[in-house]
Structure formats: structure tokens, C-alpha cells
Amino acid sequence: HKWPTLRIACPFCENRNTEKLHYLYSEEEKEYRTDVCESCGKYIKTVDLRKTGRIFYAPLEQIATLHLDMKAKEAGFKSAIG
């Protein structure tokens, strides 16, 4: 599924300053990353479906990537979901 959004911008505060937009990732799980915004302090997890090679089921991915939530929260960011 595709959502209409700016390619390099925070989807929550629309910050476009690339010095305040970063992402966290693991070399072992290249299909996952956590995009973070220093301006609003929020993060969003993303999945590169081109690298998964399996069917995508969002509720399962949410559980399978809880470790990414923990890393983002440890770094001081807050989830935009709930």
C-alpha cells in the first residue's frame, strides 16, 4: 500500500530539515527501519517490502518489531501510534 506523503519529511510535523531527520536500523534486519524526527520527537517504523520476500501482515509486523520501539524510546523518541 502507498500513502501520499513527502519523501523526505516528518509525516507528523512536516519537518523537512534533513539535519533533524534520521533513521535507526540493524544490519541484521535490513528490511526494517525506524524513521525519527528530532523536531517533534516522534518515530515511525517502516518495512521495505522489496526485502522481505513474504506476505506483509501489519499486526504481526507490529509485534515482530517491538524491539525497534524499545530502541527508539531508549533514544528519547515517542511513538506516534497510541
DRENDOVO-802532 format. One record per residue: residue in one letter; residue number from 1; x, y, z of N, C-alpha, C in turn. Coordinates in nm, 4 decimals, m for minus. Each point is the difference from the previous one (the first is absolute). Example, Ala and Ser with C-alpha at 12.3 -4.5 7.8 and 13.67 -1.06 7.14 Angstrom:
2
resn A	resi 1	nX 1.3190	nY m0.5690	nZ 0.7800	caX m0.0890	caY 0.1190	caZ 0.0000	cX 0.0900	cY 0.1200	cZ 0.0000
resn S	resi 2	nX m0.0350	nY 0.1050	nZ m0.0720	caX 0.0820	caY 0.1190	caZ 0.0060	cX m0.0770	cY 0.1090	cZ 0.0730
This chain:
82
resn H	resi 1	nX 0.0844	nY m0.1174	nZ 0.0000	caX m0.0844	caY 0.1174	caZ 0.0000	cX 0.0885	cY 0.1231	cZ 0.0000
resn K	resi 2	nX m0.0437	nY 0.1047	nZ m0.0637	caX 0.0765	caY 0.1245	caZ m0.0048	cX m0.0829	cY 0.1131	cZ 0.0596
resn W	resi 3	nX 0.0676	nY 0.0852	nZ 0.0773	caX m0.0655	caY 0.1158	caZ 0.0586	cX 0.0602	cY 0.1252	cZ m0.0614
resn P	resi 4	nX m0.0851	nY 0.0990	nZ m0.0306	caX 0.0541	caY 0.1246	caZ m0.0562	cX 0.0683	cY 0.0827	cZ 0.1091
resn T	resi 5	nX 0.1298	nY 0.0132	nZ m0.0091	caX 0.0754	caY 0.0797	caZ 0.0960	cX 0.1278	cY 0.0481	cZ m0.0672
resn L	resi 6	nX 0.0600	nY 0.1010	nZ 0.0555	caX 0.1274	caY 0.0477	caZ m0.0516	cX 0.1065	cY m0.1060	cZ 0.0244
resn R	resi 7	nX 0.0918	nY m0.0135	nZ m0.0912	caX 0.1020	caY m0.1040	caZ 0.0132	cX 0.0942	cY 0.0267	cZ 0.1169
resn I	resi 8	nX 0.0474	nY 0.1215	nZ 0.0125	caX 0.0918	caY 0.0318	caZ 0.1092	cX m0.0642	cY 0.1079	cZ 0.0864
resn A	resi 9	nX m0.0845	nY m0.0455	nZ 0.0904	caX m0.0668	caY 0.0897	caZ 0.0943	cX m0.0621	cY m0.0843	cZ 0.1102
resn C	resi 10	nX m0.0159	nY 0.0590	nZ 0.1146	caX m0.0679	caY m0.0686	caZ 0.1092	cX m0.1497	cY m0.0023	cZ m0.0311
resn P	resi 11	nX m0.0634	nY m0.1170	nZ 0.0040	caX m0.1436	caY m0.0056	caZ m0.0295	cX m0.0868	cY 0.0591	cZ 0.1109
resn F	resi 12	nX 0.0603	nY 0.0328	nZ 0.1142	caX m0.0768	caY 0.0509	caZ 0.1131	cX 0.0079	cY 0.1515	cZ 0.0134
resn C	resi 13	nX 0.1212	nY 0.0563	nZ m0.0121	caX 0.0143	caY 0.1455	caZ 0.0139	cX 0.0412	cY 0.0670	cZ m0.1312
resn E	resi 14	nX 0.0193	nY m0.0799	nZ m0.1044	caX 0.0381	caY 0.0464	caZ m0.1335	cX 0.1363	cY 0.0692	cZ m0.0041
resn N	resi 15	nX 0.0840	nY m0.0280	nZ 0.0983	caX 0.1363	caY 0.0516	caZ 0.0004	cX 0.0733	cY m0.0511	cZ m0.1238
resn R	resi 16	nX 0.0694	nY 0.0887	nZ m0.0698	caX 0.0774	caY m0.0382	caZ m0.1192	cX 0.1498	cY 0.0198	cZ 0.0199
resn N	resi 17	nX 0.0387	nY 0.0408	nZ 0.1177	caX 0.1412	caY 0.0228	caZ 0.0296	cX 0.0693	cY m0.1356	cZ 0.0136
resn T	resi 18	nX 0.0792	nY m0.0361	nZ m0.0996	caX 0.0628	caY m0.1324	caZ m0.0019	cX 0.1011	cY m0.0198	cZ 0.1130
resn E	resi 19	nX 0.0437	nY 0.1078	nZ 0.0625	caX 0.0905	caY m0.0143	caZ 0.1138	cX m0.0740	cY m0.0483	cZ 0.1249
resn K	resi 20	nX m0.1326	nY 0.0075	nZ m0.0015	caX m0.0798	caY m0.0448	caZ 0.1143	cX m0.0808	cY m0.1262	cZ m0.0306
resn L	resi 21	nX 0.0200	nY m0.0559	nZ m0.1182	caX m0.0666	caY m0.1238	caZ m0.0402	cX 0.1046	cY m0.1096	cZ m0.0123
resn H	resi 22	nX m0.0208	nY m0.1089	nZ 0.0718	caX 0.0958	caY m0.1103	caZ 0.0004	cX m0.0755	cY m0.1323	cZ m0.0020
resn Y	resi 23	nX 0.0732	nY m0.1069	nZ m0.0056	caX m0.0627	caY m0.1304	caZ 0.0148	cX 0.0933	cY m0.0937	cZ 0.0746
resn L	resi 24	nX m0.0624	nY m0.0940	nZ 0.0688	caX 0.0709	caY m0.1035	caZ 0.0738	cX m0.0243	cY m0.1314	cZ m0.0724
resn Y	resi 25	nX 0.1026	nY m0.0833	nZ m0.0087	caX m0.0167	caY m0.1286	caZ m0.0670	cX 0.1032	cY m0.0987	cZ 0.0524
resn S	resi 26	nX m0.0182	nY m0.1232	nZ m0.0377	caX 0.0918	caY m0.1061	caZ 0.0385	cX 0.0519	cY m0.0673	cZ m0.1263
resn E	resi 27	nX 0.1277	nY m0.0276	nZ m0.0044	caX 0.0585	caY m0.0696	caZ m0.1155	cX m0.0620	cY m0.1385	cZ m0.0186
resn E	resi 28	nX m0.0458	nY m0.0605	nZ 0.1093	caX m0.0582	caY m0.1342	caZ m0.0069	cX m0.1424	cY 0.0011	cZ m0.0557
resn E	resi 29	nX m0.0677	nY 0.1130	nZ 0.0094	caX m0.1390	caY 0.0107	caZ m0.0457	cX m0.0140	cY 0.1202	cZ m0.0929
resn K	resi 30	nX 0.0547	nY m0.0117	nZ m0.1171	caX 0.0024	caY 0.1132	caZ m0.0925	cX m0.1376	cY 0.0373	cZ m0.0538
resn E	resi 31	nX m0.0987	nY m0.0866	nZ 0.0177	caX m0.1342	caY 0.0326	caZ m0.0486	cX m0.0745	cY 0.0959	cZ 0.0934
resn Y	resi 32	nX 0.0494	nY 0.0137	nZ 0.1236	caX m0.0653	caY 0.0876	caZ 0.0975	cX 0.0850	cY 0.1229	cZ 0.0272
resn R	resi 33	nX m0.0686	nY 0.1104	nZ 0.0255	caX 0.0696	caY 0.1170	caZ 0.0514	cX m0.0996	cY 0.0862	cZ 0.0753
resn T	resi 34	nX 0.0531	nY 0.0851	nZ 0.0847	caX m0.0817	caY 0.0911	caZ 0.0783	cX 0.0398	cY 0.1414	cZ m0.0380
resn D	resi 35	nX m0.0916	nY 0.0724	nZ m0.0608	caX 0.0254	caY 0.1386	caZ m0.0377	cX m0.0335	cY 0.0884	cZ 0.1193
resn V	resi 36	nX 0.0937	nY 0.0870	nZ 0.0372	caX m0.0180	caY 0.0848	caZ 0.1175	cX 0.0137	cY 0.1472	cZ m0.0371
resn C	resi 37	nX m0.0717	nY 0.0838	nZ 0.0739	caX 0.0040	caY 0.1443	caZ m0.0228	cX 0.0401	cY 0.0685	cZ 0.1300
resn E	resi 38	nX 0.1092	nY 0.0723	nZ m0.0044	caX 0.0456	caY 0.0733	caZ 0.1181	cX m0.0856	cY 0.1230	cZ 0.0274
resn S	resi 39	nX m0.0729	nY 0.0484	nZ m0.0989	caX m0.0824	caY 0.1194	caZ 0.0205	cX m0.1199	cY m0.0281	cZ 0.0896
resn C	resi 40	nX m0.0741	nY m0.1063	nZ m0.0295	caX m0.1188	caY m0.0312	caZ 0.0807	cX 0.0240	cY m0.1166	cZ 0.0957
resn G	resi 41	nX 0.1110	nY m0.0726	nZ m0.0188	caX 0.0335	caY m0.1096	caZ 0.0899	cX m0.0759	cY m0.1286	cZ m0.0256
resn K	resi 42	nX m0.0661	nY m0.0105	nZ m0.1143	caX m0.0773	caY m0.1206	caZ m0.0298	cX 0.0757	cY m0.0906	cZ m0.0964
resn Y	resi 43	nX m0.0454	nY m0.1250	nZ m0.0050	caX 0.0590	caY m0.0959	caZ m0.0927	cX m0.1089	cY m0.0839	cZ m0.0651
resn I	resi 44	nX 0.0365	nY m0.0590	nZ m0.1118	caX m0.0887	caY m0.0919	caZ m0.0699	cX 0.0854	cY m0.1144	cZ m0.0545
resn K	resi 45	nX m0.0500	nY m0.1205	nZ 0.0148	caX 0.0718	caY m0.1162	caZ m0.0522	cX m0.0406	cY m0.0209	cZ m0.1454
resn T	resi 46	nX 0.0975	nY m0.0376	nZ m0.0817	caX m0.0279	caY m0.0274	caZ m0.1405	cX 0.0559	cY m0.1366	cZ m0.0377
resn V	resi 47	nX m0.0643	nY m0.0614	nZ m0.0976	caX 0.0422	caY m0.1306	caZ m0.0500	cX 0.0193	cY 0.0121	cZ m0.1504
resn D	resi 48	nX 0.1157	nY m0.0410	nZ m0.0477	caX 0.0270	caY m0.0020	caZ m0.1434	cX m0.0458	cY m0.1356	cZ m0.0527
resn L	resi 49	nX m0.1176	nY m0.0023	nZ m0.0590	caX m0.0586	caY m0.1258	caZ m0.0464	cX 0.0808	cY m0.0655	cZ m0.1112
resn R	resi 50	nX 0.0839	nY 0.0762	nZ m0.0669	caX 0.0853	caY m0.0582	caZ m0.1040	cX 0.1040	cY m0.0936	cZ 0.0598
resn K	resi 51	nX 0.0279	nY 0.0173	nZ 0.1292	caX 0.1034	caY m0.0802	caZ 0.0654	cX m0.0556	cY m0.1120	cZ 0.0872
resn T	resi 52	nX m0.1317	nY m0.0089	nZ 0.0147	caX m0.0555	caY m0.1004	caZ 0.0911	cX m0.0172	cY m0.1363	cZ m0.0646
resn G	resi 53	nX m0.0493	nY m0.0050	nZ m0.1214	caX m0.0219	caY m0.1280	caZ m0.0665	cX m0.1130	cY m0.0808	cZ 0.0614
resn R	resi 54	nX m0.0922	nY 0.0680	nZ 0.0671	caX m0.1129	caY m0.0696	caZ 0.0614	cX m0.1223	cY 0.0912	cZ m0.0016
resn I	resi 55	nX m0.1124	nY m0.0565	nZ 0.0343	caX m0.1235	caY 0.0776	caZ 0.0074	cX 0.0079	cY 0.0932	cZ 0.1207
resn F	resi 56	nX m0.0464	nY 0.1210	nZ m0.0179	caX 0.0021	caY 0.1002	caZ 0.1062	cX m0.1330	cY m0.0010	cZ 0.0739
resn Y	resi 57	nX 0.0060	nY m0.0154	nZ 0.1305	caX m0.1182	caY 0.0053	caZ 0.0855	cX 0.0318	cY 0.0977	cZ 0.1132
resn A	resi 58	nX m0.0542	nY 0.1205	nZ m0.0090	caX 0.0370	caY 0.1101	caZ 0.0898	cX m0.0086	cY m0.0336	cZ 0.1490
resn P	resi 59	nX m0.1076	nY m0.0629	nZ 0.0494	caX m0.0040	caY m0.0300	caZ 0.1439	cX 0.1148	cY m0.0909	cZ 0.0457
resn L	resi 60	nX 0.0369	nY m0.0952	nZ m0.0826	caX 0.1110	caY m0.0888	caZ 0.0347	cX 0.1330	cY 0.0756	cZ m0.0033
resn E	resi 61	nX 0.0180	nY 0.0855	nZ m0.0992	caX 0.1232	caY 0.0791	caZ m0.0091	cX 0.0127	cY 0.0933	cZ 0.1204
resn Q	resi 62	nX m0.1116	nY 0.0525	nZ 0.0478	caX 0.0028	caY 0.0880	caZ 0.1172	cX 0.0584	cY m0.0739	cZ 0.1204
resn I	resi 63	nX m0.0386	nY m0.1252	nZ 0.0162	caX 0.0508	caY m0.0808	caZ 0.1110	cX 0.1446	cY m0.0423	cZ m0.0255
resn A	resi 64	nX 0.0285	nY m0.0397	nZ m0.1230	caX 0.1345	caY m0.0483	caZ m0.0342	cX 0.1064	cY 0.1086	cZ 0.0099
resn T	resi 65	nX m0.0416	nY 0.1255	nZ 0.0018	caX 0.0963	caY 0.1103	caZ 0.0038	cX m0.0056	cY 0.0786	cZ 0.1314
resn L	resi 66	nX m0.0481	nY m0.0610	nZ 0.1046	caX m0.0056	caY 0.0686	caZ 0.1298	cX 0.1385	cY 0.0449	cZ 0.0468
resn H	resi 67	nX 0.1024	nY m0.0742	nZ m0.0384	caX 0.1362	caY 0.0396	caZ 0.0379	cX 0.0380	cY 0.1350	cZ m0.0611
resn L	resi 68	nX m0.0575	nY 0.0336	nZ m0.1163	caX 0.0262	caY 0.1307	caZ m0.0603	cX m0.0658	cY 0.1112	cZ 0.0814
resn D	resi 69	nX m0.1192	nY m0.0277	nZ 0.0527	caX m0.0657	caY 0.0968	caZ 0.0886	cX 0.0869	cY 0.0264	cZ 0.1224
resn M	resi 70	nX 0.0535	nY m0.1065	nZ 0.0573	caX 0.0824	caY 0.0154	caZ 0.1199	cX 0.1251	cY 0.0826	cZ m0.0298
resn K	resi 71	nX 0.0648	nY m0.0252	nZ m0.1139	caX 0.1203	caY 0.0770	caZ m0.0353	cX m0.0326	cY 0.1479	cZ m0.0209
resn A	resi 72	nX m0.1098	nY 0.0270	nZ m0.0676	caX m0.0383	caY 0.1389	caZ m0.0252	cX m0.0338	cY 0.0711	cZ 0.1311
resn K	resi 73	nX m0.0708	nY m0.0682	nZ 0.0879	caX m0.0359	caY 0.0604	caZ 0.1286	cX 0.1232	cY 0.0205	cZ 0.0873
resn E	resi 74	nX 0.0945	nY m0.0930	nZ m0.0053	caX 0.1257	caY 0.0162	caZ 0.0741	cX 0.0774	cY 0.1216	cZ m0.0499
resn A	resi 75	nX m0.0151	nY 0.0308	nZ m0.1294	caX 0.0679	caY 0.1157	caZ m0.0594	cX m0.0769	cY 0.1302	cZ 0.0250
resn G	resi 76	nX m0.1153	nY m0.0097	nZ 0.0688	caX m0.0745	caY 0.1199	caZ 0.0369	cX m0.1146	cY 0.0372	cZ m0.0917
resn F	resi 77	nX m0.0351	nY m0.0871	nZ m0.0939	caX m0.1102	caY 0.0289	caZ m0.0915	cX m0.1279	cY m0.0662	cZ 0.0489
resn K	resi 78	nX m0.1132	nY 0.0533	nZ m0.0447	caX m0.1283	caY m0.0577	caZ 0.0404	cX m0.0777	cY m0.0444	cZ m0.1234
resn S	resi 79	nX m0.0745	nY m0.1059	nZ 0.0176	caX m0.0787	caY m0.0551	caZ m0.1096	cX m0.1131	cY 0.0948	cZ m0.0375
resn A	resi 80	nX m0.0265	nY 0.0090	nZ m0.1271	caX m0.1118	caY 0.0813	caZ m0.0465	cX m0.1301	cY m0.0786	cZ 0.0074
resn I	resi 81	nX 0.0114	nY m0.1293	nZ 0.0270	caX m0.1176	caY m0.0864	caZ 0.0113	cX m0.0292	cY m0.0201	cZ 0.1478
resn G	resi 82	nX m0.1158	nY 0.0433	nZ 0.0415	caX m0.0441	caY m0.0204	caZ 0.1384	cX 0.0915	cY 0.0546	cZ 0.0971
